[in-house]
Structure formats: structure tokens, C-alpha cells
Amino acid sequence: MASPLPESPPIPWRINFRSLWRAGLLLLIGVWGLIEFVLVPRNRRTLRGKAEWLGNTCRRCLKMLNVRVRQEGVVPPEVMLTPNHVGYLDMLVLSALNPLVFVSKSEVKTWPLFGWFASLAGTLFIERKNKSDLIRVGEQLTEVWGASVNPVVFLEGTSTDGTGVRPFRPGLLEPLVRINAGAVPVMLKYRVPQNYDARIDLAWWGTMPLLPHLLRMIGMPWVEVTVKIGKTVSGYTDRKSMAAALESAVRNELAAGA
């Protein structure tokens, strides 16, 4: 049984000219991205094309939001990426760096803009309480690798305040264990200006409402994020041990970067 979401602090509205201006620009970038998807056939014909289209759109968003990304390490082919999960900005950051396909909870499909783009980009949506869905998504992973795209799974199952790591759920690692494929731990660490609190203004977790948090996040002058690509974890004969190894690697990197 899934653990309940942690109670997050209240999120008061913080609206300034920057947040309103950027909200308008985000909408324009989103509309332009949809036009590109429709008018450029290669953006929708293959999984790789969809991943590259999403990456281009995410790079525009990050540039407009003044999000500075530093990547350490290289993503190897035919592995699953297993990052810690801080919020919706994670998906923009990771997509901007590499052609990726996300495995995401089914609720994301209903989110305005985020959900639409996730669906168009080939996201593998999963009903977390439905065990048969784990099997279905697992079978699709080989198709993802065949398209020269890396799948991304947030094994914590939900986002955090960015200061720690929740236990990694092993379910989606079963296909990797079965075919002896590898997974790579990925650490995301954010930094924000001194008069902002990354736990509140950037991390989206617990019971935080989306809209007031989004306006706070895009109103920040800048954001810096370090993406640390770890070493491939493989050769495990059971998914729980593999999940523990990945969780430990991410937790250690996050503690080292604190």
C-alpha cells in the first residue's frame, strides 16, 4: 500500500511582474512547441523524434526561466535513468540534456500543458496501484532502447523537498533484472538565490497546490542545478537489491553535494 503524501508547508501566493511575464512566455513556448509537433513530421513519427522535440522545447523553457544546468558525467546507451525527484522542473532539466522517455504516474496526463506535452512526447503512463501495468510498461522498455532513447523512472514514486531521498520502489526494475540490463543513478541538486527557499519556491512535494507554486517558481531570478550521472548498476539477480544500490548511490551523491 502506498504511503500517504507528506504534509507540506502552506504555499502563499507570490506574484510579481517577472512571474506574470514568464507565465505568458511559457504559454507562447508551449503553443510554438505544439505547432512544431504538428508541422514537422519527424517530431511525431518516431520515439526518438518525439524525445528530441521535447528536448528542444524544454531548452527554450529553461533559457527563458534562466535555469543554468551543469551536467557531470555521460549517459550511456541502453540503461534506465533513476534520478531523485524534486518536482516538475526535473523533467525539463533532464529532457534538455538527453533524448528521454519518462515513466510517469497516470495523473500527470490531466495536468494543463505539462500533461499534454508528456502525452505527445511518448511518456509511458502507469497506474501505480495496478500490478499488471508494471508488466506492460516493463515490456515497452525494450522498444524505448531500440529507438536510441533512455527511459527515466522516478523510483521514489513521488517528489521530495530536495534535501533527502525517499526509498526507491523496486517494481519497475523487474524487467531490467530479467534481461540483465543496467540502470544509472542520477543526482539532481538545485540552488536558488539567497532570499528564496528551495524547499518551498522550487521543490514541489507533498500537498502543495500546483498553480501558486508554479508562479512562485517562475518568479525567481535564476536557478542553478547540478545533474550528476553515476556509474551503471547492473548484475543484480533481484530488484530489491538493485533498488537499494541505486538509492544508496543517489543518497550519497546528494549528501556529498550538500
C-alpha positions in Angstrom: 0.0 0.0 0.0 1.4 3.4 -1.0 2.4 5.7 1.9 0.4 9.0 2.1 1.9 12.2 0.8 3.7 14.2 3.4 2.1 17.3 4.6 3.9 20.3 3.0 4.0 23.8 4.3 1.3 26.2 3.1 2.2 28.0 -0.2 1.1 31.6 -0.1 0.7 33.3 -3.4 3.7 35.3 -4.5 3.1 37.1 -7.8 5.4 39.7 -9.3 5.9 41.1 -12.8 8.6 38.5 -13.6 6.3 35.6 -12.8 3.4 37.0 -14.9 5.7 37.9 -17.8 7.3 34.5 -17.7 3.9 32.7 -17.5 2.9 34.4 -20.7 6.2 33.4 -22.4 5.8 29.8 -21.2 2.4 29.7 -22.8 3.9 31.0 -26.1 6.7 28.5 -26.0 4.1 25.8 -25.4 2.0 26.9 -28.3 5.0 27.1 -30.6 6.1 23.6 -29.5 2.7 22.2 -30.4 2.8 23.9 -33.8 6.3 22.4 -34.4 5.0 19.0 -33.4 2.2 19.2 -35.9 4.1 20.8 -38.8 7.4 18.8 -38.6 6.7 15.1 -39.4 9.9 13.8 -37.9 8.8 15.2 -34.5 6.0 12.7 -34.3 7.0 9.7 -36.4 9.4 8.0 -34.1 10.0 7.8 -30.4 13.5 9.4 -30.9 11.9 12.3 -32.9 9.4 12.9 -30.0 12.2 12.9 -27.4 14.3 15.4 -29.4 11.2 17.6 -29.9 10.6 17.6 -26.2 14.2 18.4 -25.5 14.2 21.4 -27.8 11.0 22.8 -26.2 12.5 22.2 -22.7 15.7 24.0 -23.6 13.7 27.1 -24.7 11.8 27.0 -21.4 14.9 26.7 -19.3 16.7 29.5 -21.1 13.7 31.8 -20.6 13.5 30.9 -16.9 17.2 31.5 -16.5 17.8 27.9 -15.3 21.5 27.1 -15.5 22.3 23.4 -15.8 25.6 21.7 -15.2 25.9 18.1 -16.2 28.6 15.8 -14.7 29.1 12.5 -16.4 27.7 11.0 -19.6 24.6 9.0 -20.1 25.4 5.5 -21.5 23.1 3.9 -24.0 20.5 1.2 -23.2 20.2 2.0 -19.5 17.4 3.3 -17.3 18.0 6.6 -15.5 16.8 6.7 -11.9 17.1 10.2 -10.5 15.9 11.7 -7.2 12.6 13.6 -7.7 12.3 17.2 -6.6 9.4 18.4 -8.7 8.2 19.1 -12.2 11.3 21.1 -13.1 13.3 17.8 -13.0 11.6 16.7 -16.3 12.5 19.9 -18.1 16.1 19.7 -16.9 16.6 16.0 -17.8 14.8 16.3 -21.2 17.0 19.3 -22.2 20.2 17.2 -21.7 19.4 13.9 -23.4 16.7 12.3 -25.6 14.5 10.6 -22.9 11.1 9.0 -22.3 9.6 9.2 -18.9 7.7 6.6 -17.0 5.1 8.7 -15.0 2.1 8.3 -12.8 -1.2 8.5 -14.8 -2.4 11.6 -13.0 0.2 13.7 -15.0 -1.9 13.2 -18.1 -4.5 15.6 -16.6 -2.1 18.4 -15.8 -2.5 21.5 -18.1 0.4 21.9 -20.5 2.7 19.5 -18.7 0.3 16.6 -19.3 -0.3 17.5 -22.9 3.4 17.6 -23.7 4.1 14.4 -21.7 1.5 12.6 -23.8 2.8 13.9 -27.1 6.4 13.0 -26.1 5.6 9.3 -25.7 5.6 9.2 -21.9 4.8 5.7 -20.5 1.9 6.4 -18.1 1.4 3.9 -15.3 -1.4 3.1 -12.8 0.8 2.7 -9.7 -1.8 0.6 -7.9 -2.2 -1.8 -10.8 0.4 -4.5 -10.8 -0.4 -5.6 -14.4 0.6 -2.1 -15.5 4.2 -2.8 -14.2 4.4 -5.7 -16.6 3.0 -3.7 -19.6 5.5 -0.8 -19.0 8.3 -3.2 -18.5 7.7 -4.8 -21.9 7.8 -1.4 -23.5 11.2 -0.5 -22.2 13.0 -2.6 -24.9 11.1 -0.6 -27.5 12.5 2.6 -25.9 16.1 1.3 -26.0 15.6 0.2 -29.6 14.7 3.8 -30.5 18.1 5.0 -29.0 16.3 6.7 -26.2 16.8 6.3 -22.5 13.8 5.7 -20.1 13.6 7.7 -16.9 11.9 6.4 -13.8 11.5 8.3 -10.5 11.7 5.3 -8.3 10.8 7.3 -5.2 7.2 7.3 -6.5 6.7 10.9 -5.6 8.7 14.1 -5.2 10.5 15.4 -2.1 11.7 18.7 -0.7 15.2 18.1 -2.3 17.1 17.6 1.0 16.8 13.8 1.1 15.8 10.7 -0.8 12.7 8.6 -0.2 13.0 4.8 -0.5 13.3 3.6 -4.1 10.4 1.3 -5.2 11.7 -1.8 -6.9 8.7 -2.7 -9.1 9.9 -1.2 -12.4 13.3 -2.7 -12.1 12.0 -6.3 -12.6 12.4 -6.1 -16.4 16.0 -5.0 -16.0 16.8 -7.8 -13.7 15.2 -10.3 -16.0 17.3 -9.3 -19.1 20.4 -8.2 -17.1 20.1 -4.6 -18.2 21.6 -1.7 -16.3 20.3 1.4 -14.5 22.2 4.6 -13.7 21.7 6.7 -10.6 21.2 10.4 -11.3 21.5 13.1 -8.6 19.7 16.4 -9.0 20.7 19.2 -6.8 19.2 22.7 -7.0 20.4 26.1 -5.9 18.3 29.3 -5.7 19.0 33.0 -4.7 19.6 33.7 -1.0 16.2 35.3 -0.4 14.4 32.2 -1.7 13.8 28.8 -0.1 14.4 25.9 -2.4 12.2 23.7 -0.2 9.2 26.0 -0.9 9.9 28.0 -4.0 11.4 25.2 -6.2 10.7 21.8 -4.8 7.1 20.7 -5.4 6.1 18.0 -3.0 3.5 16.8 -0.5 0.2 18.6 -0.7 1.4 21.7 -2.5 -1.1 23.2 -4.9 0.3 23.5 -8.4 -0.6 27.0 -9.6 0.6 29.1 -6.7 3.8 27.1 -6.6 4.4 27.4 -10.3 4.0 31.2 -10.1 6.5 31.3 -7.2 9.0 29.1 -9.0 9.0 31.0 -12.3 9.2 34.3 -10.4 12.8 33.5 -9.2 15.6 35.5 -10.9 17.6 32.3 -11.6 18.0 28.7 -10.7 21.1 26.5 -10.8 21.0 22.8 -11.0 23.7 20.1 -11.0 22.9 16.8 -12.7 25.4 14.1 -11.6 25.3 10.9 -13.7 26.6 8.0 -11.7 28.0 4.6 -12.7 25.9 1.9 -14.2 24.4 -0.5 -11.7 23.8 -4.0 -13.1 24.3 -7.7 -12.5 21.7 -8.0 -9.7 19.5 -11.0 -9.5 16.7 -9.4 -7.6 15.0 -6.0 -8.0 15.0 -5.1 -4.3 18.8 -5.3 -4.0 19.2 -3.3 -7.3 16.8 -0.6 -6.0 18.7 -0.4 -2.7 22.0 0.1 -4.6 20.6 2.8 -6.8 19.0 4.6 -3.8 22.3 4.5 -1.9 24.2 5.9 -4.8 21.8 8.8 -5.2 21.6 9.5 -1.5 25.4 9.5 -1.1 25.8 11.9 -4.0 23.2 14.2 -2.6 24.8 14.3 0.8 28.2 14.9 -0.8 26.8 17.9 -2.7 25.0 19.5 0.2 
